[in-house]
Amino acid sequence: MKLTSVKDITDESLKTMSASVIAEFIEEEMKVASERFAEDKKAVEAQLQDSEQKQAELTHKNEEIEKELGELKSTLTTLEEENATREAEATFNERMALVDEGYVLNDEDREVIASDIKDMNNEAFEAYVKKLAVLINHKSVAQVEKAKAEAEVKDEEQVETAASSEVENAEEVVESAVEAADKEEETVPNSTSPSKDTVYDRFRDAFSIEQFDITK
């Protein structure tokens, strides 16, 4: 009798069955089990290898995504910094223009003010503008124009005063010359014929008002 299944092994079959038959059956079963185990192991290893491959692919893809995100983040940071720099430059230029419009500044003034306001926020800049209105009020456009106008008026007054003084001096010189001429004529003998131009005439012509330019 040949065993084909474990179920065939019973108390009755064992009485009639030889040990060799049972050994052969056990050997065949172990062989089948071994082959099945090998196949299962192979299948598991294949699945594991496939899983490892998929895991490796996922890891590689994840690394690529992280790299792309890192590059994107770096680009975004650069753009934000460039934008912030442009905004800061625009704000700085607007502030300098505002100060230039209100005051008459030289290069040294601008250099100091630029250094002061370059990193200021809006609140600090507003306070700084109020401070400038006190510290350099004499350089404000209004004050400079006022001082200029006053200087022009003063210059005109000085010119008028100088012209008036020149006229007075000229009149005094003419009067002195005329007096001297009169005295000289009185001493000339009657028999002497007067020259064509008397001393009086010469002094009068030399020191006439028309000889003085009072418009300078």
Backbone bond lengths (Angstrom), bond angles and torsions (degrees), N, CA, C in turn:
res aa  C-N    CA-C-N  psi(-1)  N-CA   C-N-CA  omega(-1)  CA-C   N-CA-C  phi
1 M - - - 1.462 - - 1.527 109.48 -
2 K 1.272 116.52 137.17 1.465 121.71 -179.32 1.517 109.68 -109.72
3 L 1.305 114.77 132.00 1.455 119.35 179.22 1.531 109.60 -81.53
4 T 1.304 115.05 135.89 1.468 119.98 178.46 1.520 112.13 -119.69
5 S 1.337 115.67 -11.02 1.452 120.10 -177.85 1.514 108.37 -156.65
6 V 1.241 116.13 155.99 1.455 121.79 178.02 1.522 110.17 -63.25
7 K 1.312 115.73 -28.08 1.454 120.45 179.83 1.541 112.04 -65.66
8 D 1.334 113.76 -22.19 1.470 117.13 -179.80 1.529 111.57 -73.35
9 I 1.297 116.06 -15.90 1.473 118.72 179.69 1.529 108.66 -84.10
10 T 1.288 114.69 109.32 1.465 122.29 178.17 1.519 108.36 -131.02
11 D 1.311 115.05 174.61 1.457 119.11 179.41 1.528 111.18 -63.18
12 E 1.292 116.07 -37.93 1.465 119.89 -178.72 1.526 110.50 -71.13
13 S 1.406 116.60 -41.44 1.464 119.21 -178.17 1.515 111.11 -67.77
14 L 1.288 117.45 -30.87 1.448 120.60 179.17 1.532 112.13 -66.55
15 K 1.333 115.96 -26.50 1.463 120.28 -179.80 1.527 110.53 -71.49
16 T 1.271 115.52 -30.80 1.465 118.93 -174.84 1.518 112.37 -104.97
17 M 1.310 116.92 -12.83 1.479 121.66 -172.66 1.516 108.39 -93.79
18 S 1.328 115.43 140.55 1.461 120.07 179.54 1.506 110.44 -82.55
19 A 1.310 116.63 160.63 1.449 121.65 -179.77 1.512 111.39 -65.65
20 S 1.298 117.06 -31.98 1.467 119.98 -179.38 1.511 111.66 -65.66
21 V 1.315 115.16 -36.34 1.470 118.55 179.23 1.520 109.92 -64.88
22 I 1.321 113.43 -44.26 1.471 117.47 -179.93 1.525 110.26 -64.72
23 A 1.326 117.78 -40.64 1.462 121.56 179.98 1.520 110.89 -64.01
24 E 1.321 113.88 -42.17 1.484 118.13 178.53 1.503 110.90 -61.72
25 F 1.338 115.52 -41.92 1.468 120.17 -179.62 1.523 110.67 -63.81
26 I 1.329 113.90 -44.77 1.464 117.84 -179.51 1.525 110.16 -62.90
27 E 1.310 116.94 -40.92 1.459 121.23 179.87 1.516 111.43 -61.62
28 E 1.341 115.09 -44.37 1.473 119.74 -179.90 1.530 110.67 -65.12
29 E 1.315 116.27 -39.94 1.457 120.16 -179.89 1.532 110.83 -65.23
30 M 1.331 115.63 -41.10 1.447 120.01 178.52 1.530 110.97 -64.84
31 K 1.349 114.31 -37.74 1.452 119.28 178.21 1.514 110.61 -63.91
32 V 1.337 114.62 -45.02 1.468 119.50 179.69 1.528 110.05 -63.70
33 A 1.340 114.16 -42.91 1.461 118.18 -179.70 1.516 110.77 -63.74
34 S 1.372 114.06 -39.37 1.457 118.35 179.52 1.525 111.45 -64.43
35 E 1.325 115.92 -43.22 1.464 120.28 179.08 1.533 110.39 -64.12
36 R 1.349 114.40 -41.31 1.473 117.67 179.58 1.526 110.17 -64.58
37 F 1.329 114.53 -39.95 1.464 118.92 179.40 1.524 110.97 -63.85
38 A 1.342 114.28 -40.78 1.462 119.15 179.03 1.520 110.53 -63.56
39 E 1.315 116.41 -42.53 1.466 120.71 179.35 1.525 110.53 -65.36
40 D 1.342 114.11 -43.30 1.477 117.47 179.27 1.519 110.95 -64.07
41 K 1.360 114.59 -40.89 1.449 119.10 179.60 1.525 110.50 -63.39
42 K 1.328 114.56 -42.47 1.462 119.81 178.99 1.519 110.52 -61.63
43 A 1.343 114.70 -42.51 1.468 119.11 -179.86 1.521 110.62 -65.01
44 V 1.340 115.48 -41.86 1.464 119.63 179.29 1.523 110.32 -64.79
45 E 1.353 114.71 -43.55 1.469 118.19 178.79 1.520 111.35 -62.24
46 A 1.352 115.34 -38.91 1.472 119.59 178.31 1.519 110.14 -63.80
47 Q 1.333 113.98 -44.09 1.460 118.13 178.37 1.534 110.62 -63.15
48 L 1.350 114.08 -42.07 1.452 118.71 179.89 1.529 111.53 -63.81
49 Q 1.341 114.83 -41.79 1.465 119.62 178.29 1.515 110.50 -63.59
50 D 1.338 114.60 -43.13 1.464 119.28 178.53 1.527 110.30 -62.87
51 S 1.348 114.30 -40.31 1.459 119.23 178.84 1.517 110.82 -65.26
52 E 1.344 116.05 -42.17 1.467 120.17 178.52 1.522 111.13 -63.63
53 Q 1.340 115.72 -39.72 1.460 120.77 178.83 1.529 110.41 -63.97
54 K 1.355 113.58 -43.80 1.463 117.59 178.67 1.533 110.32 -65.61
55 Q 1.338 115.00 -38.64 1.463 118.76 178.12 1.520 110.61 -63.48
56 A 1.340 115.98 -41.05 1.456 120.12 178.43 1.528 110.73 -64.08
57 E 1.335 115.74 -41.04 1.466 120.05 178.73 1.523 110.54 -63.98
58 L 1.346 114.72 -42.37 1.464 118.66 179.33 1.530 110.86 -64.98
59 T 1.349 114.98 -40.42 1.465 119.05 178.61 1.522 111.17 -63.42
60 H 1.335 116.48 -43.06 1.463 120.98 178.91 1.527 110.46 -63.94
61 K 1.322 115.07 -43.27 1.462 118.86 -179.88 1.530 110.22 -64.94
62 N 1.322 115.18 -39.06 1.463 119.73 179.36 1.524 110.41 -64.60
63 E 1.333 115.92 -40.19 1.462 120.08 178.10 1.519 110.99 -63.19
64 E 1.364 115.50 -40.73 1.463 119.16 178.78 1.526 110.88 -64.69
65 I 1.344 115.33 -40.73 1.464 119.53 178.92 1.528 110.31 -63.74
66 E 1.329 116.34 -44.15 1.465 120.43 178.70 1.525 111.19 -62.18
67 K 1.335 115.89 -38.61 1.469 120.01 178.39 1.520 110.35 -64.70
68 E 1.338 115.72 -45.54 1.467 120.00 179.49 1.524 110.69 -62.94
69 L 1.348 115.64 -41.32 1.458 118.90 178.67 1.528 110.67 -64.62
70 G 1.334 115.73 -38.66 1.468 119.57 177.89 1.515 111.55 -63.25
71 E 1.348 116.83 -43.16 1.463 120.99 178.55 1.526 110.52 -65.16
72 L 1.348 115.27 -41.03 1.455 119.61 179.33 1.526 110.94 -64.41
73 K 1.339 115.58 -41.15 1.457 120.38 178.36 1.526 110.63 -63.96
74 S 1.342 115.95 -41.90 1.465 120.55 178.97 1.524 110.41 -62.92
75 T 1.337 116.06 -43.78 1.470 120.38 178.66 1.517 110.91 -62.60
76 L 1.343 115.60 -42.61 1.457 120.12 179.80 1.526 110.56 -63.63
77 T 1.333 116.20 -41.79 1.463 120.26 178.40 1.527 111.07 -61.91
78 T 1.341 115.73 -42.81 1.473 120.34 178.96 1.527 110.77 -62.10
79 L 1.344 115.48 -44.36 1.469 119.97 179.21 1.526 111.06 -62.37
80 E 1.331 116.25 -41.74 1.460 120.24 178.85 1.519 110.82 -63.77
81 E 1.343 116.62 -41.49 1.461 120.18 179.31 1.525 110.80 -66.08
82 E 1.338 116.60 -42.59 1.468 120.05 179.02 1.524 110.25 -63.78
83 N 1.327 116.04 -41.69 1.459 120.24 179.26 1.521 110.73 -64.47
84 A 1.338 115.75 -42.53 1.463 120.00 178.07 1.524 110.83 -62.84
85 T 1.340 116.14 -38.76 1.475 120.55 179.04 1.522 110.56 -64.97
86 R 1.349 115.91 -43.74 1.472 119.63 178.67 1.523 111.08 -62.73
87 E 1.322 116.26 -43.29 1.460 119.80 179.69 1.526 110.85 -64.21
88 A 1.344 115.81 -40.33 1.463 119.90 179.31 1.530 110.55 -64.20
89 E 1.342 116.71 -41.56 1.468 120.69 178.98 1.525 110.74 -65.03
90 A 1.341 115.66 -42.19 1.467 119.74 179.55 1.528 110.44 -63.04
91 T 1.331 116.05 -44.12 1.463 120.65 179.08 1.526 110.67 -63.19
92 F 1.338 116.13 -43.09 1.470 120.70 179.35 1.528 110.73 -61.24
93 N 1.336 116.74 -45.89 1.472 120.87 -179.16 1.527 110.86 -63.38
94 E 1.339 116.91 -39.75 1.464 120.40 178.76 1.527 110.38 -63.75
95 R 1.325 116.06 -41.87 1.463 119.72 -179.34 1.526 111.51 -66.88
96 M 1.343 116.94 -42.78 1.464 120.34 178.39 1.523 110.72 -64.17
97 A 1.331 116.41 -38.85 1.468 120.44 178.33 1.526 110.10 -63.80
98 L 1.340 115.94 -40.07 1.466 120.35 178.70 1.527 110.65 -62.42
99 V 1.316 116.98 -43.06 1.465 120.95 179.45 1.528 110.24 -67.64
100 D 1.329 117.05 -42.72 1.471 121.10 179.95 1.531 111.57 -61.90
101 E 1.332 115.83 -36.09 1.460 119.38 -179.99 1.526 111.77 -68.28
102 G 1.332 116.07 -29.59 1.456 119.18 -175.79 1.519 115.01 -92.91
103 Y 1.356 116.06 -19.17 1.463 118.86 -174.83 1.529 111.47 -134.78
104 V 1.330 114.97 156.14 1.464 121.77 175.23 1.530 106.14 -97.94
105 L 1.341 116.36 103.10 1.462 121.30 -171.90 1.524 111.75 -114.19
106 N 1.336 115.43 151.47 1.459 120.36 171.54 1.535 108.47 -99.70
107 D 1.322 116.69 179.29 1.468 120.64 -176.58 1.528 112.25 -61.68
108 E 1.323 116.93 -38.16 1.468 119.71 -179.94 1.525 111.12 -66.19
109 D 1.331 116.36 -39.64 1.471 120.38 176.90 1.518 110.47 -59.84
110 R 1.334 115.84 -47.32 1.465 120.20 -177.99 1.527 111.05 -62.94
111 E 1.331 116.34 -39.64 1.465 119.97 -179.20 1.531 111.23 -62.19
112 V 1.330 116.34 -43.68 1.467 120.44 179.78 1.523 110.60 -66.76
113 I 1.318 116.95 -46.02 1.461 120.85 -178.85 1.522 110.87 -64.38
114 A 1.320 117.18 -41.38 1.469 121.04 179.13 1.517 110.68 -60.77
115 S 1.323 116.55 -41.58 1.466 120.64 179.19 1.525 110.86 -65.12
116 D 1.328 116.55 -34.25 1.463 120.36 -178.63 1.520 112.52 -72.18
117 I 1.331 117.61 -41.03 1.468 119.82 -168.87 1.523 114.43 -97.11
118 K 1.336 119.18 -5.69 1.462 120.38 -170.97 1.527 113.43 -61.30
119 D 1.352 118.14 -31.40 1.463 120.74 -177.61 1.521 112.76 -113.04
120 M 1.313 117.90 15.00 1.464 121.27 -177.46 1.518 112.05 -79.44
121 N 1.339 115.76 146.21 1.460 119.56 169.86 1.526 108.11 -86.04
122 N 1.308 116.69 177.10 1.464 120.37 -174.54 1.530 112.25 -61.42
123 E 1.332 116.13 -42.17 1.460 119.86 -178.57 1.521 111.38 -63.60
124 A 1.329 116.00 -44.32 1.462 120.26 179.84 1.534 110.91 -64.74
125 F 1.342 117.01 -37.71 1.460 120.23 -179.19 1.530 110.69 -67.29
126 E 1.315 117.15 -39.93 1.468 120.14 178.63 1.532 110.53 -60.86
127 A 1.343 115.77 -41.06 1.460 119.55 177.94 1.531 110.62 -66.50
128 Y 1.329 116.41 -36.15 1.466 121.53 -179.72 1.530 110.97 -66.52
129 V 1.328 116.87 -39.02 1.472 120.80 178.76 1.531 109.93 -62.01
130 K 1.330 116.51 -41.10 1.466 120.30 177.91 1.526 110.42 -64.86
131 K 1.322 116.26 -36.64 1.458 121.28 178.27 1.528 110.86 -65.21
132 L 1.336 116.81 -41.73 1.472 120.60 178.82 1.522 111.17 -62.38
133 A 1.328 115.92 -36.00 1.460 120.06 -178.65 1.525 111.48 -61.26
134 V 1.345 116.71 -22.35 1.462 121.00 178.28 1.537 110.87 -94.44
135 L 1.340 115.16 -46.14 1.466 119.94 -172.89 1.525 113.33 -71.18
136 I 1.320 117.63 -40.95 1.472 119.89 -176.57 1.530 110.69 -123.09
137 N 1.322 114.94 39.94 1.466 118.66 178.73 1.521 111.38 -61.05
138 H 1.356 115.15 -32.41 1.474 118.96 -179.81 1.527 112.20 -65.57
139 K 1.369 116.98 -15.97 1.460 120.44 178.63 1.530 112.63 -100.73
140 S 1.316 116.85 5.10 1.462 119.36 177.34 1.520 109.08 -65.73
141 V 1.312 116.03 151.50 1.473 120.84 -178.46 1.522 110.61 -56.77
142 A 1.336 116.64 -42.27 1.464 120.57 -178.11 1.524 111.01 -63.19
143 Q 1.343 116.80 -45.02 1.465 120.35 -179.04 1.522 111.90 -68.16
144 V 1.340 116.24 -39.59 1.470 120.08 179.38 1.529 110.31 -63.97
145 E 1.334 116.89 -43.63 1.461 120.58 179.70 1.535 110.57 -65.48
146 K 1.333 114.92 -38.50 1.457 119.05 178.45 1.529 110.65 -63.70
147 A 1.355 115.62 -46.16 1.464 120.14 179.24 1.530 110.87 -62.40
148 K 1.320 116.11 -38.57 1.462 120.39 179.55 1.524 110.87 -64.21
149 A 1.335 115.26 -43.78 1.459 119.35 179.82 1.527 110.85 -64.18
150 E 1.337 116.13 -41.27 1.457 119.81 178.57 1.529 111.08 -64.07
151 A 1.347 116.09 -39.03 1.459 120.02 178.86 1.530 111.00 -64.56
152 E 1.334 115.89 -39.57 1.462 119.70 179.52 1.532 110.64 -64.60
153 V 1.340 115.68 -42.42 1.465 119.32 178.31 1.522 110.44 -62.89
154 K 1.348 115.51 -42.15 1.465 120.38 179.43 1.521 111.27 -63.21
155 D 1.359 115.37 -41.76 1.471 118.99 178.38 1.521 110.91 -61.80
156 E 1.345 115.82 -42.24 1.465 119.72 179.74 1.521 110.48 -62.54
157 E 1.355 115.21 -41.39 1.465 118.87 179.47 1.528 110.62 -64.78
158 Q 1.354 115.83 -39.64 1.470 118.94 178.62 1.516 111.29 -64.97
159 V 1.342 116.38 -39.83 1.471 120.17 178.39 1.517 110.64 -63.18
160 E 1.349 115.29 -43.74 1.463 119.30 -179.65 1.534 110.70 -64.96
161 T 1.363 114.14 -40.62 1.467 118.03 179.09 1.526 110.85 -64.14
162 A 1.351 115.53 -43.76 1.462 119.98 179.78 1.526 110.72 -63.22
163 A 1.341 116.23 -41.89 1.460 119.76 179.87 1.524 110.68 -63.79
164 S 1.338 114.87 -42.86 1.463 118.85 179.53 1.525 110.85 -63.37
165 S 1.333 115.20 -38.83 1.465 119.79 179.21 1.519 110.75 -65.19
166 E 1.350 115.90 -41.14 1.466 119.49 179.21 1.530 110.90 -62.98
167 V 1.330 115.18 -40.24 1.471 119.20 179.76 1.521 110.31 -64.02
168 E 1.361 114.68 -44.16 1.464 118.12 -179.88 1.522 110.96 -62.86
169 N 1.356 115.17 -43.51 1.473 118.89 178.80 1.517 111.70 -61.98
170 A 1.350 114.43 -40.19 1.471 118.70 -179.85 1.518 110.89 -65.28
171 E 1.337 116.19 -39.73 1.460 119.50 179.95 1.525 110.50 -65.48
172 E 1.360 114.48 -39.20 1.461 117.70 179.06 1.532 111.05 -64.29
173 V 1.355 115.08 -41.82 1.470 119.25 178.97 1.528 110.73 -62.51
174 V 1.326 115.69 -42.65 1.474 119.54 -179.73 1.510 110.98 -64.20
175 E 1.345 116.43 -43.06 1.456 119.86 -179.72 1.525 110.50 -62.77
176 S 1.378 114.33 -41.90 1.470 117.46 178.90 1.514 111.21 -64.01
177 A 1.329 116.27 -41.13 1.460 120.74 -179.53 1.513 111.13 -65.37
178 V 1.336 115.41 -38.84 1.474 119.33 -179.77 1.515 110.29 -65.91
179 E 1.337 115.32 -42.16 1.450 119.16 179.10 1.537 110.66 -62.01
180 A 1.342 114.32 -41.89 1.461 118.17 179.05 1.512 111.14 -64.92
181 A 1.319 116.44 -38.01 1.468 120.86 179.66 1.520 110.74 -66.25
182 D 1.327 116.37 -39.86 1.470 120.13 -179.93 1.523 110.36 -62.64
183 K 1.349 114.52 -42.02 1.458 118.61 179.86 1.521 110.90 -64.93
184 E 1.325 117.59 -38.83 1.459 121.52 -178.80 1.512 110.58 -67.05
185 E 1.343 117.82 -37.64 1.459 121.11 -179.45 1.530 110.79 -67.72
186 E 1.342 113.16 -33.62 1.455 116.87 -179.44 1.524 111.59 -66.18
187 T 1.330 116.94 -26.99 1.472 120.78 -177.92 1.514 112.81 -89.78
188 V 1.310 119.64 -8.11 1.460 122.28 -179.58 1.530 108.94 -77.14
189 P 1.358 119.94 131.59 1.481 121.78 179.54 1.518 110.94 -61.26
190 N 1.360 115.01 149.77 1.462 119.25 -177.93 1.510 111.38 -67.91
191 S 1.358 116.48 -26.98 1.454 118.78 -177.06 1.515 112.44 -74.01
192 T 1.353 114.12 -16.26 1.466 117.31 -178.30 1.505 109.43 -82.19
193 S 1.275 115.81 130.44 1.469 119.16 -179.99 1.527 109.71 -75.94
194 P 1.291 117.43 129.30 1.493 120.17 179.23 1.512 110.68 -64.38
195 S 1.278 113.34 144.83 1.481 117.44 178.47 1.506 109.50 -71.00
196 K 1.286 112.94 168.14 1.479 118.16 -177.65 1.510 111.20 -58.37
197 D 1.363 116.60 -44.81 1.467 120.72 177.87 1.507 107.99 -112.36
198 T 1.291 115.72 116.35 1.456 119.54 -179.97 1.503 109.56 -72.48
199 V 1.338 115.86 167.81 1.467 120.88 177.05 1.515 109.70 -61.00
200 Y 1.298 114.93 -37.36 1.472 119.70 178.66 1.516 110.92 -59.56
201 D 1.359 113.65 -45.74 1.466 117.98 -178.87 1.516 110.70 -63.22
202 R 1.352 116.37 -41.07 1.467 118.21 -179.12 1.524 112.07 -63.32
203 F 1.333 115.44 -44.15 1.468 118.40 179.13 1.521 111.52 -67.10
204 R 1.330 114.15 -36.93 1.459 117.77 179.90 1.513 110.47 -63.84
205 D 1.323 117.66 -42.76 1.465 121.00 179.96 1.523 111.21 -70.17
206 A 1.324 116.15 -38.09 1.459 119.35 -176.35 1.525 111.89 -69.67
207 F 1.314 115.68 -34.21 1.460 119.18 -174.88 1.520 113.00 -113.94
208 S 1.317 115.80 25.44 1.463 118.95 177.47 1.526 109.63 -68.34
209 I 1.301 116.48 153.02 1.473 121.94 -178.33 1.521 111.44 -58.47
210 E 1.324 117.30 -30.43 1.455 121.18 -176.78 1.521 111.36 -65.52
211 Q 1.371 117.35 -18.30 1.459 120.36 -178.23 1.537 112.66 -77.78
212 F 1.316 116.96 -12.41 1.460 120.79 -175.60 1.519 110.09 -105.90
213 D 1.347 113.91 129.85 1.473 119.97 178.05 1.536 107.36 -94.67
214 I 1.271 117.12 105.97 1.478 121.05 -177.31 1.512 111.20 -101.56
215 T 1.305 115.53 13.01 1.485 118.14 -178.76 1.508 111.96 -93.32
216 K 1.350 119.22 -9.37 1.468 122.96 -175.54 1.527 109.23 -74.77
